[in-house]
Amino acid sequence: MSRNQQVVRYGWRWAIRKEGNTRVTHVFNSKEKAISKARTIVRNTASSVVICNSTQSLGEANKLENVFF
């Protein structure tokens, strides 16, 4: 199973990173654009999109299981 893609706050912007990594792979000005790109990344993998709130709390994160479009 591939690692999940996390949408996280990155300063005043939003970023995507693989779960478990500290480096981000993409940075966006809006949360919606970051979510859209994360969905594109997981489209052909057996992973999910994890959307963190603005305080980076994964305990309150929204998880989109097996996002296929």
C-alpha positions as CSV (number, residue, x, y, z in Angstrom):
1,M,0.0,0.0,0.0
2,S,1.3,3.4,-0.9
3,R,1.7,6.1,1.7
4,N,-1.2,8.5,2.1
5,Q,-0.9,12.1,0.9
6,Q,-1.4,14.8,3.5
7,V,-2.7,18.2,2.9
8,V,-1.1,20.4,5.5
9,R,-0.8,24.1,6.4
10,Y,2.5,25.5,5.2
11,G,2.9,29.1,6.6
12,W,0.0,31.0,5.1
13,R,-0.3,28.5,2.2
14,W,-1.2,24.8,1.9
15,A,1.1,21.9,0.9
16,I,1.0,18.2,0.1
17,R,3.4,15.7,1.6
18,K,3.6,12.0,1.9
19,E,2.6,10.7,5.2
20,G,5.6,10.3,7.4
21,N,7.7,12.8,5.5
22,T,8.7,16.3,6.8
23,R,9.4,17.7,3.3
24,V,6.5,18.9,1.2
25,T,6.1,17.9,-2.5
26,H,3.8,20.7,-3.7
27,V,2.8,24.1,-2.3
28,F,-0.5,26.0,-3.2
29,N,-2.1,29.3,-2.3
30,S,-5.5,27.7,-1.5
31,K,-6.6,24.6,0.3
32,E,-8.9,23.6,-2.5
33,K,-6.1,23.5,-5.0
34,A,-4.0,21.4,-2.7
35,I,-6.8,18.9,-2.2
36,S,-7.5,18.7,-5.9
37,K,-3.8,17.9,-6.6
38,A,-3.7,15.3,-3.8
39,R,-6.7,13.6,-5.2
40,T,-5.0,13.5,-8.6
41,I,-1.9,11.9,-7.0
42,V,-3.8,9.2,-5.2
43,R,-6.1,8.4,-8.2
44,N,-4.1,5.4,-9.4
45,T,-2.7,4.2,-6.0
46,A,-4.1,2.4,-3.1
47,S,-3.7,5.4,-0.8
48,S,-5.9,8.1,0.7
49,V,-5.9,11.9,1.1
50,V,-5.6,13.1,4.7
51,I,-6.6,16.7,5.2
52,C,-5.2,18.3,8.4
53,N,-6.8,21.3,10.1
54,S,-4.8,24.5,10.3
55,T,-3.2,23.5,13.6
56,Q,-1.7,20.3,12.1
57,S,-3.8,18.1,14.4
58,L,-4.1,14.7,12.8
59,G,-6.4,13.5,15.5
60,E,-9.1,15.8,14.1
61,A,-8.1,15.3,10.4
62,N,-10.6,14.5,7.7
63,K,-9.6,11.3,5.8
64,L,-10.9,10.7,2.4
65,E,-10.6,6.9,2.0
66,N,-9.7,5.4,-1.4
67,V,-10.4,8.5,-3.5
68,F,-11.1,7.3,-7.0
69,F,-12.4,9.6,-9.7
